[in-house]
Amino acid sequence: MNWSSLGALDELWEGEMRAAHVDGHELVVLRLHGGDVHVYQGICPHQEQPLADGEFDELPTDFTYVL
């Protein structure tokens, strides 16, 4: 397993999410209120749309967890 930087933590605000690309995989990085960071597959499995283009109100429950 290789480690890849997804950016500096202080560049991702609480409640923000952004796209990241690692080894040909599209990911979405979320920083939840409270500071926890989660990384998921970046494409919705149902509608095949980039998740980083949307918004989130709470922790997703049906995404594939990457880390």
C-alpha positions in Angstrom: 0.0 0.0 0.0 1.3 3.4 -0.9 0.5 6.7 0.9 -0.7 9.6 -1.2 -1.1 13.2 0.0 -4.6 14.6 -0.5 -3.5 18.1 0.5 -2.9 20.0 3.7 -5.5 19.6 6.5 -5.7 23.3 7.1 -6.8 23.8 3.5 -10.0 21.8 4.0 -12.5 23.6 6.2 -15.0 21.9 8.4 -18.1 21.1 6.4 -16.2 21.2 3.1 -15.5 18.4 0.6 -13.4 18.2 -2.5 -12.4 15.9 -5.2 -9.0 14.1 -5.2 -7.4 11.7 -7.7 -5.0 9.0 -6.6 -3.6 6.3 -8.9 -6.5 6.7 -11.4 -9.2 6.6 -8.7 -11.6 9.5 -8.2 -12.1 10.2 -4.5 -14.1 12.7 -2.4 -12.5 14.0 0.8 -14.9 15.3 3.5 -14.0 17.2 6.6 -16.9 16.9 9.0 -18.0 19.3 11.6 -15.8 18.5 14.5 -12.8 18.0 12.3 -12.9 14.3 11.4 -11.7 13.6 7.8 -13.3 10.8 5.7 -12.4 9.7 2.2 -14.8 7.8 -0.1 -15.0 6.8 -3.7 -15.7 10.0 -5.7 -18.5 8.8 -8.0 -22.0 8.1 -6.9 -22.6 4.4 -7.5 -26.3 5.0 -8.3 -26.2 8.0 -10.6 -22.5 7.9 -11.7 -22.0 11.6 -10.9 -19.0 13.2 -9.1 -19.9 13.4 -5.4 -17.6 16.5 -4.9 -20.0 18.5 -7.1 -22.8 18.1 -4.5 -23.2 19.1 -0.9 -23.5 17.0 2.3 -25.4 17.6 5.5 -24.3 14.6 7.5 -22.0 11.6 7.2 -23.0 9.5 4.2 -24.2 6.0 5.0 -24.1 4.2 1.6 -20.7 5.3 0.1 -17.9 2.8 -0.3 -15.4 3.6 2.5 -11.9 3.9 1.0 -9.6 4.2 4.0 
